[in-house]
């Protein structure tokens, strides 16, 4: 994974957080976002394995992964309500 791709994933997750805060999505969109979060997480974990020695990349990846988990939890709570 390139830095550009990692930054794009970060922008996506940060934007999703904002959209969730503003309650912009309905149930169908939330399910789609949940699937996308799973793909993002998988790709970030793979990239961490490949770029494990790059500490700066690891910090970005860790931040994205933490936010992915928070978004996933919030989406699941909304879908169960």
C-alpha positions as CSV (number, residue, x, y, z in Angstrom):
1,X,0.0,0.0,0.0
2,X,1.3,3.4,-0.9
3,X,1.2,6.5,1.4
4,X,-1.4,8.0,-0.9
5,X,-3.7,5.0,-0.5
6,X,-3.3,5.1,3.3
7,X,-4.1,8.8,3.4
8,X,-7.2,8.2,1.2
9,X,-8.4,5.5,3.7
10,X,-7.8,7.9,6.5
11,X,-9.8,10.7,4.8
12,X,-12.6,8.2,4.1
13,X,-12.8,7.1,7.8
14,X,-12.6,10.7,9.1
15,X,-15.4,11.7,6.7
16,X,-17.5,8.7,7.8
17,X,-17.1,9.8,11.4
18,X,-18.4,13.2,10.5
19,X,-21.3,11.7,8.6
20,X,-22.2,9.5,11.6
21,X,-22.0,12.4,14.0
22,X,-24.5,14.3,11.8
23,X,-26.7,11.2,11.3
24,X,-26.6,11.5,7.5
25,X,-27.1,7.8,6.6
26,X,-30.0,5.4,6.7
27,X,-29.9,1.7,7.5
28,X,-29.1,0.6,3.9
29,X,-26.1,3.0,3.7
30,X,-24.9,2.0,7.2
31,X,-24.8,-1.6,6.1
32,X,-22.8,-0.6,3.0
33,X,-20.4,1.4,5.1
34,X,-20.0,-1.5,7.5
35,X,-18.8,-3.7,4.7
36,X,-16.5,-1.0,3.4
37,X,-15.0,-0.6,6.9
38,X,-14.2,-4.3,6.9
39,X,-12.3,-3.9,3.6
40,X,-10.4,-0.9,4.9
41,X,-9.4,-2.7,8.1
42,X,-8.2,-5.7,6.2
43,X,-6.1,-3.6,3.9
44,X,-4.6,-1.6,6.7
45,X,-3.6,-4.7,8.6
46,X,-2.0,-6.2,5.5
47,X,-0.1,-2.9,4.9
48,X,1.1,-2.9,8.5
49,X,2.5,-6.3,8.0
50,X,4.4,-5.2,4.9
51,X,5.5,-1.8,6.2
52,X,6.0,-2.8,9.9
53,X,9.3,-1.0,10.1
54,X,8.0,2.3,8.9
55,X,7.1,3.9,12.3
56,X,5.3,6.9,10.8
57,X,3.2,4.7,8.6
58,X,2.4,2.5,11.6
59,X,1.2,5.5,13.5
60,X,-1.2,6.5,10.7
61,X,-2.4,2.9,10.3
62,X,-3.0,2.6,14.0
63,X,-5.1,5.8,14.1
64,X,-7.1,4.6,11.1
65,X,-7.7,1.2,12.7
66,X,-8.9,2.8,16.0
67,X,-11.3,5.0,14.2
68,X,-12.5,2.1,12.0
69,X,-13.4,0.2,15.2
70,X,-15.2,3.2,16.7
71,X,-17.2,3.7,13.5
72,X,-18.1,0.0,13.3
73,X,-19.3,0.0,16.9
74,X,-21.4,3.1,16.3
75,X,-22.9,1.6,13.1
76,X,-23.7,-1.7,14.8
77,X,-25.4,0.1,17.7
78,X,-27.6,2.1,15.3
79,X,-28.5,-1.0,13.2
80,X,-29.6,-2.8,16.4
81,X,-31.8,0.0,17.6
